[in-house]
Structures are given as C-alpha cells and as structure tokens.
Amino acid sequence: MEHLIELQSVGKRYGPITALRDVSLAVPAGQVVGLLGHNGAGKSTLIKLVLGLIRASEGDLRVLGQAPWGGHVGALRRQIGYLPESVAFYRNLSGNEIIDYFARLKRAPRGQGRELLQRVGLGEAAERKVGMYSKGMRQRLGVAQALLGSPRLVILDEPTTGLDPQATRDLYSIVDELRAAGRGVLISSHLLAELEPHIDAAVILREGELLAAGSIDELRRKAGLPSVAKVRLKAQADPAAFATRLAAAELEHRSEPDGLISIAVTRDRKVDLIRDLVASTAIADLEVEEPTLGRIYDWLGAGRQQPAGRLQ
C-alpha cells in the first residue's frame, strides 16, 4: 500500500514547549483520514510539518515519499492541495481572478479553475468580487483552490466551516470522488458526527501525543464501548417483567422518555442478545446502535473514561 504521509517517531518542540511527541502514523493513497483532537492537541503542528512550513525536532517525516523541505519543495507542494481553517482572499478580486492566480502558482490548467468553481457551486458568482461573497462562498472558493492541479494529497482543515447543509453534502461528495480516484485526504474537524460517515480511519491526538489511530471499528474494539440495543415493547407486554429479565441477565438498561428501552451490550454478547430479542414475543421493534465516533473520542481523547458497559 502506498502511503502519502508517513511519520515515524516525529516530535516538535518550541523551546521548552513540546507540541508533538513521538508520533507515528500513515495516510494511505485512496483513503480519507480524520485528524481529531481538542484545541492544543497538536493538529495544526502536524499539518504544518506535513506542508513543510516547519521542521520536525526529531523523527522521520515523508510526504509523497520525500521530506517536505529542501530544493524539491516547490514541485512537491504542487502535488498537495490545502484548505486552511481560516481562508482569506483579496476582496477586490473576483472568484475567477482568485482561482486564476492560484492556478498560475500551481501551474494548473487555467480552464480547470473555471471547472472547479462550477463544481463547488460558484459558477454564477465567478465574476463577482470576493468582498461580496458570504463566508460559505469564500469557503467554497477555498475548496476550489485546494483542488487545483489534481493534487495527490488533499489536506482540509475544518472544511465545512460556514457551509450550509447542501454545500456540506457537496463537499463530502468531492471527498468521496478523491478517494475513488486514489487520492489521499486528511481532514481536521471538530464535527465528529458529520465526519464519521466519510472517513476510513481516524487519528486522535491529545496533548501532542498520538492517543489512537485506526478504522472506526478498530477504535471501537480499542475503546471497548458497548453497543446499544433499543427496543419498543408491544402494548400488551409487561415492562416490569421485561426489566426483571434484563436484570437477571446482568444487562444494564434504561427506560427512555420516548418509550424505548436502551440495553447496553458488549461485543461478545451482542449476537446472542439480538437473537433473544428477535425471538421475544414482547418486542414490537428493535434497533442496534454501534458506538459513534463522538463516544469513542470522548472515551479515548477527552479522558472521561467510564466502565465499558455503562450507558451514556
């Protein structure tokens, strides 16, 4: 598997302050990886290292197979697309003028910029001054410039800031297209529920250290969080008798305000529980929820660890 980003025991210090410590991770081609962590966790430092804006204090860092600094850095950066967290453009230039300017910098075909403006929904606003753009429109312009030159690696820092729901869906549609084309995408975001369906793996940083990395399923196994079966009883069923059965089976459960009963179940007991619930004559409806990325993040990244069987 080709890795577009590779870090081996990378650290970064600013004088007495350690921003990253002994971080090892990889972003493969054809995958979308979420970069997660609280403010100050080291996400921005990691992105700056990958872009070659700063140098590592120790360890080995390779981007597209090369160190991201040195005489070759211009050619390397033209293969990387980057959307910063806060985009800023010359307000007196039009969208077309901005995209043409960046196209020249990246030596991308001029016509590609116009196509990208259409792709991000700015075709009709291309001749308008950027000073007249809304925050969401400026963000879409930033996405377009990040895609100039058909980069092999795309780094998106809080890409949906200011975007409405439709523009957010369009953005993730573009991300899916990049994956299908074999590109690598690294997305830093605090919107975990929004991000979860679109990533292949997550990297979680805490206080400059790599706390966890892997697919969502791998992180679920690492966290040991329970799945939650939500059941609705038939009108004629006895809730007290059903609760007694759950307690006898040592299954933690809770009655919800909407009439559902939530049952926490560990991975090793999930199949048996579902089989029993399906066979029960008391059950009218059943739904099983896996631990979300947000719960995993809280468990592994925020330090609010609780017993693995506990309902949250």
Helices and strands as residue ranges (DSSP letters): E 3-14, E 17-28, E 32-36, H 43-51, E 58-63, H 73-77, E 80-83, H 95-106, H 110-119, G 130-132, H 135-146, E 153-157, H 165-180, E 184-188, H 192-195, G 196-198, E 201-206, E 209-214, H 216-223, E 227-233, H 239-248, E 253-255, E 261-265, H 267-279, E 283-289, H 293-300
